[in-house]
Amino acid sequence: MRILFEDEELVVCVKPVGTLSQGEGKSSLITMLGEQTRGEIFPVHRLDRETGGVMVYAKTRAAAASLSRQAAERKLQKEYFALLHGVPEEASAVLEDLLFKDSKRNKVFVVERERKGVKKAVCEYETVFSGHDRKEAYSLVKVILHTGRTHQIRVQFSSRGFPLFGDRKYGAKDSEKVMALFSCRIGFTHPKTGERLSFYFDRTESEPLNRALEAAKSCGRI
């Protein structure tokens, strides 16, 4: 597994698609990191199993408490690349929705009013690149999360008619095998030194997202 940074307090790694960000077992990142770093690992945030990208884990309980507090106070900055079917009308915008999770179906829905189990979701996006592939419009967007709800990015864009490539759970009808969503950057304050740290990594296992990233780079967009 790719490790971007490690010290006595924490480790920053690139989560492979298909691994669990929490829990136990051979497919859990906690187990894999524990074996690789030969120490105890504490989770402080999560990524869906289908999503890869940059994550931070604590190596001490004190660091875990600090990073978890930052996450709760929205000081743990998380940015993503997502490849969408279609092109949003606005090149950049803040998206706000009320989300309800159906635990039995493991699916999240946008709802109109607050009630038990409903949580507010906020993110902002910027369109990095747009184009056409096989006569279909698509767009590469960079997303900054302000809340960390289950399937948030997937649901907020799909509800507006822009499902992510490879995300058949939320309306995509393409044949891509890997969902085009990737955690590209994470920023936080070091629990011990107080230094503000930021880590960026844009490589992913998603071929459509890779193609869009390369196109954006060739145009000087990123």
Secondary structure as UniProt FT lines:
FT   STRAND          3..6
FT   STRAND          10..15
FT   TURN            17..18
FT   TURN            26..27
FT   HELIX           29..37
FT   STRAND          42..43
FT   TURN            49..50
FT   STRAND          52..58
FT   HELIX           61..72
FT   TURN            73..74
FT   STRAND          77..85
FT   STRAND          92..102
FT   TURN            103..106
FT   STRAND          107..111
FT   TURN            116..117
FT   STRAND          118..133
FT   TURN            134..135
FT   STRAND          136..145
FT   TURN            150..151
FT   HELIX           152..158
FT   TURN            159..161
FT   TURN            165..166
FT   HELIX           168..170
FT   STRAND          181..189
FT   TURN            191..193
FT   STRAND          196..200
FT   HELIX           207..218
FT   TURN            219..220
//
